[in-house]
Amino acid sequence: MAAEAISRRALLAGCGLLALAACKQEAPWNSVAVKGTLPDLAFSMTRAEDGRAVTAADYRGKVVMLFFGYTHCPDVCPLTMANVADVLHRLGPKADAVQVLFVTVDPTRDTAPVLAAYAASFDPRVAGLRGTDNQLAVLARRFRVTYSVLPAEGSRPYTVVHGPSIYVFDRTGAARIMVPKFYDATADIPGVTADMARLVDEG
């Protein structure tokens, strides 16, 4: 009888430890978790609104949403950014801890005034960034982003191609989640809002 009681206590203790371990596991994200698979945020670019040279260090302490696009984009970029603006609105006061960086892959046409106006049209917390060809290539390669710009030639129109993903970094600059597609009916605005609120709350 005593042995049976000891075994029961041991079983209950074991179950308690398993439950505690399960609690310590990270809860699933609505977006794609990339912690440990992508590098920290790092770049050297020029901010369109004031012409200031900035690096990732300037945004430490903020949860950063990084998106590559261009202002002449007819669909993916404006729809993505409109959804991002919706997320910021839904976050309420927590949105003040979020910084959105819109990196142009078409700096030839996206001059500083054009880019600054485009970014501000969505939300004051969106900053437009421009870089040299090398700065842009280094940043895109860091996060495995593909893009290409083909000037108009003959019957071929000016063509820009870029990846649609949003990369999200926590307050320390560590890559945490990725939103692969955020521009059509499948865009999970409530889910991304919950993910952003969770990152903000991490402090």
C-alpha positions, 0 to 999 in steps of 0.5 A: 500500500505504501509503495502504491502511494509512493508510485502515485505521488511520483506519477503526479509529480512527473505529470506536474513537471511535464505540464510545467515544461509544456507551459515553457514552450513558446506558444505558436505564432499566427505568422511564420516563426523565423527565430534562429533561422534569419539574422538580426536586423542590420543595415546602413541606409538613408531615411527619405524624410530627412536625408539622415543616414540610419542603421538598425541601431537607430531602431533598437527598442522598437518592434520593426516591420521591414518590407521591400517595395517601390512607390510605383507598385500597382497592387502588392505594395499599396495593399500590403502597406494598407493592411500594415496601417490597419494593424497599427490602428488595431494596436492602439497605443501599442503601435507607438512601440512599432516602427515600419521600414519601407525599403525601396528596391527602385531608388532611381524613381523613388527619390527622397521626396517621393518616397517620404510622401508615399510612406507618410500616406499610410501612417506616420510610423512608416519610414521610407529608406533608400540606399546605394545599389550596394547597400540595397543588395547587401540588405536584400541578400541578408534576408534572402529577398529577391528583386530586379529592376529592368528599365523600359526598352523598346516595347518592354515597359519599366519592370520591377519585381520583388518579394512580398514578405514582411520581416518582423524583428523584436526590440533587440533586433532579432528576427522573430516572424515573417509574414509571407503574403499580406496583400490579398484576401488571405491576409490575416490582419487579426493574427498579425495584430496579435503577433505584433502585440505579443512582441510589443508586450515582451518589452 
